[in-house]
């Protein structure tokens, strides 16, 4: 099938590459000329395990192409995916300006019947707006060409996106015409080797809603467990044991009930706010979703509060080692990462920070922490410890799971660890001679 994917951000690049891997002819389009030239050279703008090799392989076998010329591609396209960003506006709503700009361009340049797919995360009713924008652009040209607008939300986990796309646990298709369902079914058949039961079809608005609700549900589990962790500390319970006790219930399960420093990234914060905004626009106060947000914002500062409780509010003259900057492992994404808030708070109190992250340090240097004085970056996790008053672990990268604890003690001024992801066993840490602070236990 001949596909055009508009937008080479996280969703667009992963989607286009995976479709090409299954034998489709894919053109990825972006208005950023420099980005397209770098992609042609095999330079990937994001870190995602397995993506670089897959891009290079499909470029070499002529299945995957990068271009800035949408007009040249649409006459040869069966399905056009809109995969541009939908950043959060000041009021919490998703900003659809880029989606609608693409829709207008499609209406301006299409010359044959086309299926237009919203792959971006968009609020309910966006398909209607896309349809209106395409129709208006066609009227300006004095033409009327048939097209369908489909909602096909993505459910990719950063750090595991290739596996999620190539072996999906479900694919949601929202459409209003049988012909569109059939084309989308044929496109996704190669991804389901055993059964098509995981391809779920529904109306467009339900598909748009499904994406937001899925992320809001996962965010709710995280915030709920962090709330439980805070209560456990107050009453003298151990949240690690509580998690095991409730996770064994098949109705609950172990996924997303790990206590920690709060959720971040590109999806949960933005989508939870957008869903709450959608409800407010209908006159409904989504109190539970609002509480999820509030708990998460507070949770990001739990580790900082523990540091202050231990060392005092004035941290002048103290240096802290930080392991982990990304909001989760296997990505360089720092959007809404707890590390941003914790580091800024420590520095504001007079501390210096020595940070190490396997992938996210460039993002921190040049964007998220670029204006924060007192932060230095090192190329080795043990170098970050040298002369530090304590270690603060904020991202559960594999390289942090089984470190040399004796080396940690030798490098630190004091054998103190603040663990924002509950990576280690508290009893073992005490036996090793550490002061060990974690989430959800005194």
N, C-alpha and C positions, 0 to 999 in steps of 0.2 A: 504494500500500500504506500502511496506517496503522501507524506506528512510534512506539515510546516509547524514548527514550534516557535512561538513568538515570545521572546524573553529567555535569556541564558543565565538566569539566576539559579538558585539551588533546585527549584522544582523543574524549571524548563530544561536545564542541562542534564539532570539525571533522567528525566522522562524521555527526552529526545535520544539520548545515548542508549537507553535500554530498548526503546522501540527499534533503533537501528540494529542493535544486537540480535533482534529477532528477525532480521531480514528486510525490514521496511526501508524505504528510501526517505531519509529525513534531512530537512533543511532547518537549522536553528537560526532564527533571525533576531538581531538586536540593533538598537540605534547607536550603541556605543562602538564606534569604529575601532578604537584601540583594543577593546575587549575581544572583538571578533578576530582581529589580526593575531592577537596572542593565542586565541583558541586554535586558529589555523596552524600555529606553530607548536601546538601541543601543550601550551601553558594554561593550566587550569586555575581559575580564580578562587576556588574554594577547596578546602581539604575534605575529602570523602573517600574512605578506603575503597580501592578498586576502581574508582572513577577514571583516573588518569589513564590507566592501561586500557580500559574499555573505549575511551574516547579515541586514543591513538589507533587502536585496532580497527575501529569502524571508519575512521578517516582514511586509513590506508586501503581498506577494501572498498572504498567509494560508497559506503552506505550512509555516512554522516558528513554533512557540509555545514559551513558557517558563512553567513552573509548578512549584509545590512539592507539588502534590496528585497523588501516584501513584495513589491509590485511584480517583480520578475518571477516570484515563486508561486503566487496564487493561481495562475492559469494551469499549473501542473499539479495542483494539490487536491487530494481527496478529503482530508481532514485537517483543519487548522486549529491548533491548540493555543489559547491565550494563557500564558504563564508568566505574566509580568507581576511586579510587586503590588501589594495592597497595604501600604504602610498605615499605621494607626494615626488618625487625625487627632487634633487637640481635644476633641470632645469624646474620644474613645471609639468613634465609628471608623470602619475601614474606608480608606481613601481610594475611590474607584477611578480617579482621573486617568491613570495609565491604562486600565482595562478599557475604558470607553474611548480613549485615543486609538487604541489598537482596533476596536470595533469599527470606528469611523474609517480607519485605513483599510480595513477589510472591505467595507462597503464601497469604498472609493475605487479599489483595484480588482475586485473579484470579477471574473468574466464567465464563470460557469457555476452550476449548482455546487453547494459546499456545505459541509458540516462544520460548524464552529463550536469548539469545546472550551468551556471555562474550566481550566485546570488550576487557576489561581484560587486561593481561599477567599471566597466572596460571600457577603450576606444574602439572605433571602431576598429575592426580587431582582438580583443582578442580571439574570438571564433576560428578563424583560427589558432592562435598560440596554443591554447589549443588542438585543433584537431591534429596539427602537433606533439605536445609533447606526446600525447597518442599513436599516430601511431608509433612514433620513439621508444617508450618504448616497444611496442608490437613487433616490428621488432627485438629488442635486445633479446627478449624471443623466437623468431621464431614462433609467433602465429599471427593470424589475426581474431579478434573478432569484430563483428559489434557494433557500438555505434553511438549516435547522440549527438551533442553539441547544447544546447539550451541557449538562453539568456532570463533571467527572472529577470529584475532589480527590486530592492526593492524601495518602496516609503514611508518609515516609518518616522514619526515625533518622535523625541526623546521626551519622556514624554507622548506620546499617541500612542506608537507603537503597543500595544496589540489590541486596538480598530481598528487601521489602518489595521492590518493584518487580524483580524477576520471579519471585515466588510469593505473590500476595496472599494474605489471609482473606482478603475480600477486595473486590472492585465494585464501586458504586457508580451506576449510570443513571442519570436523570434525563429523561427526554419526553417529548410530546408526540413523536411520530414513530410508527413501527420501522420505517426505513432507517431512521437514525439508530434505533436500538440494534438493528441487524448489522449495520456497518461497524458499530462499536463492539458488538459481540465477536465479529470476525477479527477485529484488530487485537482483541485480548485472548482469543482462543489459544495461541501459542504459550501463554503464561500459565495455563491451567492444564497440566498434563493428565490429571486423573479425573477431575470432575469440574463441571461448570457451575456447580451449586454456589460457589463463592462469588459469582458474578451476580450482583444484586441490582435489579432494575426497579425504578420508581419514577414518580413525577419530578420535574425539575426542582421545584421549591423544596421538596422533601430531601432531595440530594444535597442542595445547598445547606440545608439545616443540619444534615447528618454530620458534616465536617466539624461545624462549631460545637455541636453537642458532644461528639467524641472527645474533642480536646478539653472541653469544659468538664466532662466526667473524669478524665484522667487527672486534670488539675485539681478537681475536688478531692480525689483520693489522696493526692500528695498533701494538700493543705489539711485535710482531715487527720492524716497520720502525724503531721507536724504538730497539730493542736493536741493530739493525744500525747505526743512526746513531751510537750511542755507541761501537761498535767502530770505525767509520770514523774518528772523531776520534782514537782511540788509535793507529791504524796510518797515519794521514795520507792516507786516502782521502776522497773527496767524496761524501757520501750523495746529493746531488742528481743526480749522474751515475749512481751505482749504481741509483737509483730508475728512471731512464730505461732503463737496461740491462735490468733485470729486468721492468719493466712492459710492455716490448714482447713479452714471452712471453704468448701468448693464454691460457695456463693460469693466469696470475697477474693480468695486467691492471693498470691504473693506479689503480683505485679503492681508497681506504683504504690506500695505501702512501706517503702524504706524511708525512715525519717532522715531529714537532712537540712540543708540551709535554704530550702525553697527552690521553686522551679524558675527557669529562665528560658532563653532561646527565642526563636523567631515565631513560634506558634502559640504556645499556651498563654503568655501574657496578652498578646494582641487579640487572640480569638476569644478569650474569656471576656475581655473588655468589649469587644464588638458584639458578642451575644447579649451582654447586659445592655448595651446601647440599643440593640434591636428591640429588646423587650421594652425599654423605656419609651421608644418611639411609638409603641402600641399602648402606652399608658400603664404598663405593668412594672412593678418594682421587683426585680429578681434578687431578693434578699440573700438567698443562699449563695448565688454566684458572687454577689458583692462581698459576702463573708469570706469566700474562697480567696478573692483578691486581697482583702485586708489581712488575713492570716499569712498569706505569702509575703506581703510587703514587710510585715513584722518579723517573719522567720528569717529573712535575709540578714538581719542584724543580731541574731541570737549568738553567733560565735563572737562577734565584736563585743557584745555585752559580757560574755564570759571572760574575754581578755581584760576588759576594764575591771571586772570584779576581782580578777587575780592580780593585776598590776596597778590599778588605780586609773583615774580619768586622765591624768597627765602622763603621757607616754614619751615625753621628751627624753632624748638620749637613748631610747630603746630601739632595737632593730628586730623585725619579725620576718621569719622565712615563710613564704607562701608557696605551697605546692598546688598548682592547678588554678587556671584563670578561666578556661572555657566553661560554659554552663553545664556541660556534660562531657564525658570522654569521647574520643574518636571524632572530634570536630574542632575547628578553630573558631566556632561561633561564640561570641561573647555577649550577644544581645541579652540584656536584662540578667546577666550572670551575677550571682551573689558576690563573687569576688570584687566586682566593681564597687559595690556599696561598702563592703567590709574594708577594703583597702583605703578608700576615700575617708572613711571614718577614722581609721587608725592614723593616717597621715595628718588629718585635721587635728588630732590630739597630740601631734608632735613626733610620732614614730616614723621610722624609716622601714621600707619594705624591700626585701630581696626575693624576687619572684622567679619561679620556673614553671613552664608548661610545655609539653612536647610539641604543641602546634599553635597555640594562641598568642604567643608573645608579640608577634608582629602586629596583630590586631590591637593588643593593649598599647603598644608603643605609639602607634600611628593614629589611633582613633579613641578607644574607650578610656584610656588613662594618659593620653598624650599631654594633658595640661596639669597632671598631678605630680608635683615635685616630691622628691624623696623616695621614688620607686626606681629600683634598678633591676635589671634582668640578667640572668646567668644561664649558661648553656648546659648546666648539670644540676641535678636535684640536690646533690650534696654540697655544692658550692653555695647554694642558697642558704644553707644552714650556718655557714661560718660566721661566728660572732653574734648570732641571733639569740634573743632571749627565749624564744619559743618557736616551734613549728606550728603553722596553721595549714591544715589540709582542706582544700575546698572542692576539688574535682577528683573523682575516683578512677583516674587513669590506671591501667594495669601496672605500669612501672612503679606505682606507689603502694601496691598491695603487699608486697613482701620485701621491704627494704632491709638494709643492713642496720639494725637498730643500734648496734654498738658504734657504728660510724656516726649515726645521728647524735648519740650522746656525746661523742668526742667533739663534734663540731659546734653543738649548741652551748651557750653559756650556762643554761639551766636545762635539765632533762624534762622539758614541758612540751606536751603536744595537745593542740586543740583540733579535734577531728570533726569537721563539718559534714562528714559522710558516714561516720560510724564504721570505718574500715577495719579497725583492729579490735581485738578482744581485750576488754578492760582488765581482766585478771592477769592475763599474760603481760600486759603493759606495766602493771604494778610490780610484777615479779622482776621485770627487767629494770626496774628502778625509775620509771617515768611517773611524773604527774600527768594524768591523762584525763582530758575533758572531752565529752562527746555530747551528742544531741539526745535528750530524753532520759538522762540518768544523772543523778547527783555525783 
